[in-house]
Amino acid sequence: MVKYVCYIGMGSNVPEAAAILEAARQGLAALCDDEVRFSSPVATEPIDFPWPARFINQVARLTTAMKPKALKASLKRLEREAGRQRGDKQRGVVRLDLDLLAVDGEILRPADWQRSYIQQGVAEL
């Protein structure tokens, strides 16, 4: 069975971000086959986002047999389960954002990968 090592960026900018990220950690743990680890959450200023609400971000590293396309679909499902709705981002609300950043060393989102809080989280893991 092929297994993929994946890095996922996690973030939320709502008052209940800590609880939302905890639920996301549990959801991600259910997707992995062997190991899942999470960096420490960090508060960050919004980047390329016109609203002032600070984000809580962290990075997940997991091993899964899910192919990247299926994993992305599962991440979108977890976002919806957290209450994310179409149009929220245009109103400055990011209940939960889960981005597949890298799979088996291939960087899928280079601009995100270079952000300091992502690099800090990856180094911690």
C-alpha positions in Angstrom: 0.0 0.0 0.0 1.3 3.4 -1.0 1.5 6.0 1.8 1.9 9.7 1.4 3.6 12.1 3.8 1.6 15.3 3.7 1.8 18.8 5.3 -1.4 20.7 5.8 -1.8 24.3 6.7 -4.6 25.0 9.2 -6.1 28.4 10.1 -9.1 30.2 11.5 -9.9 33.8 12.3 -13.1 33.6 14.3 -13.4 34.0 18.1 -13.9 30.2 18.6 -10.8 29.4 16.5 -9.2 27.2 19.3 -12.2 24.9 19.4 -12.5 24.8 15.6 -8.8 23.9 15.2 -9.2 21.2 17.9 -12.1 19.6 16.0 -10.0 19.9 12.8 -7.1 18.1 14.5 -9.4 15.2 15.5 -10.8 15.1 11.9 -7.3 15.0 10.4 -6.2 12.3 12.9 -9.1 10.1 11.6 -7.7 10.5 8.0 -4.2 9.2 8.7 -3.0 5.7 8.8 0.1 5.9 10.9 1.2 9.1 12.3 -0.2 12.6 12.7 1.6 15.5 14.4 0.7 19.1 14.9 2.8 22.2 15.4 2.0 24.6 18.1 -0.8 27.1 17.2 0.5 30.6 16.5 -1.4 33.9 16.2 -0.7 35.7 12.9 -1.7 38.9 11.2 -3.8 38.5 8.0 -1.8 38.2 4.8 -3.4 39.4 1.6 -6.6 39.7 3.4 -8.4 43.1 3.8 -10.0 42.4 7.2 -8.0 42.9 10.5 -9.0 39.7 12.4 -6.0 37.8 13.5 -5.6 34.2 12.5 -4.6 31.2 14.6 -2.5 29.0 12.4 -0.7 25.7 12.7 0.7 22.9 10.5 -0.2 19.2 10.4 2.1 16.4 9.2 0.3 13.2 8.5 0.9 9.9 6.8 -2.1 8.5 4.8 -2.9 6.0 2.1 -5.4 8.5 0.6 -4.4 9.9 -2.7 -3.9 13.7 -2.8 -7.1 14.3 -4.7 -9.2 12.3 -2.2 -7.3 14.0 0.7 -8.2 17.5 -0.7 -11.8 16.5 -0.9 -11.7 15.3 2.7 -10.1 18.6 3.7 -13.0 20.5 2.0 -15.5 18.3 3.9 -13.8 19.1 7.2 -14.1 22.8 6.4 -17.8 22.5 5.7 -18.3 20.5 8.9 -16.7 23.4 10.7 -19.4 25.7 9.3 -17.5 27.2 6.4 -19.9 28.6 3.8 -19.5 30.0 0.3 -19.0 33.7 0.6 -17.6 33.7 4.1 -14.2 34.8 3.0 -15.6 37.8 1.1 -17.1 38.9 4.5 -13.8 38.4 6.3 -14.7 35.2 8.0 -12.5 32.1 7.8 -14.0 29.5 10.2 -11.5 26.9 9.0 -9.0 26.8 6.2 -7.2 23.6 5.4 -4.6 23.6 2.6 -2.6 20.7 1.3 0.8 22.3 1.2 3.1 19.4 0.3 3.0 15.7 -0.6 6.1 13.5 -0.4 8.4 16.5 -0.6 6.5 18.1 -3.6 5.5 21.6 -2.6 1.9 22.2 -3.9 1.5 25.8 -2.6 5.0 27.5 -2.9 3.8 30.9 -1.7 2.1 29.5 1.4 5.1 27.2 2.0 7.4 30.2 2.3 5.4 32.0 5.0 7.3 32.2 8.2 4.6 30.5 10.4 4.5 27.6 8.0 8.3 27.2 8.0 8.3 27.5 11.8 5.6 24.8 12.1 7.4 22.5 9.7 10.6 22.9 11.6 8.8 22.1 14.8 7.5 18.9 13.4 
